[in-house]
Amino acid sequence: MAKVPVTVAYGDGIGPEIMEATLHVLDKAGAELEIEEIVVGKSLYENGFSSGIKPEAWDSLRRTKVFLKAPITTPQGGGMKSLNVTIRKTLGLYANVRPCISYAPYVRTKHPYVDLVIIRENEEDLYAGIEYRQTQEVTQALKLISRPGSEKIIRYAFEYTKHRGRKKLTCFTKDNIMKISDGLFHQVFDEIAQDYPEIQTEHMIVDIGMARLADTPEYFDAVVVPNLYGDIVSDIAAQLTGSVGLAGSSNLGDHGAMFEAIHGSAPDIAGQGVANPSGLLLGAVLMLDHIDQGQVAERIRNAWHKTIEDGIHTGDIFNEVKSKEKVGTKAFAQAVVDRLGEEPDSLRRTHYQADAFSMPVYTRKPKTKKELVGVDVFFDNEDADVEAFAVQLQALTGDSFQLALISNRGVKVWPDGFPETFCTDHWRVRLMGASDGAVVSHQDVAQLLQRMADAGLDFIQTEHLYHFDGERGYSLGQGQ
């Protein structure tokens, strides 16, 4: 078997310890890897690399297309980008796959029968990281949900569910509130479900979905979810199985893959030799399956199960009932090595299929008729006299627009607002075409903004309001 090039980063905190242990197991199990090391994380942040990675490291990642990464420390505060988010988005790793399995009775859990996978969209949503401070009192983050992003992750989730022999796929969104953005994700889920009649499907509002998962995780089989919700729900699911420290994950795209533990760098225990390497090791097992070294992946996974069965446990999962020996990082890794070739007695025996499925291909949809019918203009205005503000705006609408509403933090305050509504200095003004259904032009909008500028108004943002084949492409203001 030819060696497969793999980029490796040892990370921060406990990262170097658990990476060393993981690579030891991979080597002894017969993994055929050609390791390329890169440096990422804390030391680079501290030396002026705001994304935690040097430009030349990208050459290795783009060449090998496979990245095994230990946890890194991202400094808190402004100006520092999340390395994980940067890598996922730059390399198009749109699918985050996190298996969550209970290992009862050897690892304590209140939910001994959990075997589910969280499939999380990895590039969009609020993790686009587009944020602004717009006034003295208000900040803003943009939530981006696209049809291509939704179709790719949802199609991948159905393919994963089908090829892994799972029976049900559940979608979480909050489209009862975010009817357009989360609504698109739910719509695409329902569309693609028609292609997989053999898979049971359901949709849940994310808050009740997470509540049900926290109460009865055994109910779920596979879950597909937008980025932010997925980050939260996957950690909840992992913790319910006994420990976040036991979970690995894969980040997959058309042009590469990254494998990691889902936990952080734990600097408080770094250098003590007590960290559990299991999360990174199981992430590496997912990597071996990805690069068609499934037999090696099986040997490691089954040996790991046997180690857990035999009660050889690190301190984070040690318990007086089932544990027989408390070991450190290196000793645990060696225990796995000593059991290579063995299979578990009661925990599931693992088999990886050789016929891996391909990443879905997105095909762009035909364009629809797009018409500009109005504009929302946002203002920084400390004056709380909304009636006077409305009169001032109405004098500036010209022949092309009519003032439809004024809102504050999404609540309509004009016309017919309530005096009890608290208002900040951040106002949204909706101006529609002068007659119902009238189309306006970009020139009309530019002239409107010029009149507002001449009047000394501090407009801070605009959002054009479009119809697509006659369908409204914007949320209605309260009361419309």
Secondary structure, DSSP 8 states (H G I E B T S, - for coil): ---EEEEEE--STTHHHHHHHHHHHHHHHT--EEEEE--BSHHHHTTT-TTSB-HHHHHHHHHH-EEEE------SSTT---HHHHHHHHTT--EEEEEEE--TTTS--S-TT-EEEEEEE-S-BGGG--EEE-SSS-EEE--B--HHHHHHHHHHHHHHHHHTT--EEEEEE-TTTSTTHHHHHHHHHHHHHTT-TTSEEEEEEHHHHHHHHHH-GGG-SEEEE-HHHHHHHHHHHHHHTT-GGG-EEEEE-SS-EEEEESS---GGGTTSS----HHHHHHHHHHHHHTT-HHHHHHHHHHHHHHHHTTEEETTT--TTT--EEE-HHHHHHHHHHTTT---SSS------S---------------EEEEEEEEEEE-----HHHHHHHHHTT-TTTEEEEEEEETTEEEETT--TTS---SEEEEEEEESSTT----HHHHHHHHHHHHHTT--EEEEEEEEEETTEE-S---TT-
